[in-house]
Amino acid sequence: MLCKLFDVTPNELLIDFMDNCSCGSWKREGRDDAKVYLLSYIIEMKYGENYFTEKERLQLFTELDAIGMCWPGVTDKKMLRLHIRWRKKYYNCWFNKWFHKDRRKT
């Protein structure tokens, strides 16, 4: 009902939520406040508190945002492909760092 009232599709709402939460390169301009509110929401809902302290969760998102800021700002297709390959490596490194913390039972 809220989506109908706001004239936004549920898909659009969820994609915006995920884009802002992931701190990605896509649509970064003018979304800093939304990211702060989403981070506060995640902390308040206690997501991940079994694995990470609040300080670690804040650090986790700081690092994720740093990866999202690494956008080359060029239209050269070769450079963009290279950036995308490196970005995947950054995300994999970031994920593995946080996923394999001592408190997680794999």
N, C-alpha and C positions, 0 to 999 in steps of 0.2 A: 504494500500500500504506500509506503514511503517513496519508493521509486516512482510510482505512478504520480504521486503528489508533486514530486520534484522534477518530473519529466526526464528521468534518467533510467536507463535499463539496468537491471541487476548486474548484468555482465560488465557494463561500463563502470559501475560503482565498485565491483570487486577488482577489476583490472586496475583502476586508480588506486585502490587500497594496496594491492600487491606492488604496484610500481613505486608508490611512496614508501612502503614498508621495506622494500628491497634496496632503496637508495640508489637505484640504477641511473644510467646515463639518460634514459628516455624521459622527456618532459621534466627536467630538473628546475627550470626557471620558475620562481614564484611559489615553490612548494616546500620551502624550508619550514614554515610554521606547521604545515600538515605533518611533516616527518617528525617534528618535535612532539606533536600531540599523539601520533601513533606510537612513538617510543614510550611516552608516558602511559599510554593505554597498555602496551605490552608489559611494562614494569608493574603497573597496577593490577593487571590480571594474573601476574605472577607466572607468566609463561617462561619456561626454562629454569625456574628457580631450583629445581631438583639438581640441575647440572651446573648452574652458574650463579655467582653472586650478582647483586645489582651492579656493582662496579664492573664486573666482567661483561655483563650484558650491555652496559653503556659503551665499553671498549669495543665489543663485537660490532655494534652498529657504527661506531666511529670509523673502524677499519672498513666496513662495508661501504660507507659513504665515500671514503677516500678512493676506493676502487671505482665507484660510480662517477667520481669527478674526473677520472682519467679518460676524457673524450678528446680525440685528436683535433676535432674541429676542422677537418678537411673533407673535400669531396672526392679526392683521389681514391679510386676503388682499390688499388693495390695497397695503399696505406690503411684503408678501412679494414680490409681482410686481415692484414697483419695485426692491427689493433684488436680485432675480434679474437684472433688466436691467442694473443697474449692475455686478453681479458679473461678468457676461459681458464687459463693457467692461474691467474690471480685468484679467481673465484674458487678453483679447486684447492689451491694452497690455503686460502682463508677458511674454507669449509673444513678441510682436514685438520687444521690447527685447532679449531673450536670443537669439532666432533670428537676428536680423540683425547679430550681432557681426561684426567685420571678418574673423575667421578662417574663417567659413563661406562655402563656395562654393555659391551658389544657382543 
